[in-house]
Amino acid sequence: MNLGVFAVKNSYLSGRVKVLQLRSAIYDSQYLALDFSC
């Protein structure tokens, strides 16, 4: 396997993980806001 391709795939995957973590954090804060508003 080409190291360059591996590095690109690795950074792409870690980027996706960061996006998913950020998205779940946003969802969590939205649910908290809903709980407080009720």
Secondary structure, DSSP 8 states (H G I E B T S, - for coil): --HHHHHHHHHHHHHHHHHHHHHHHHHHHHHHHHHHH-
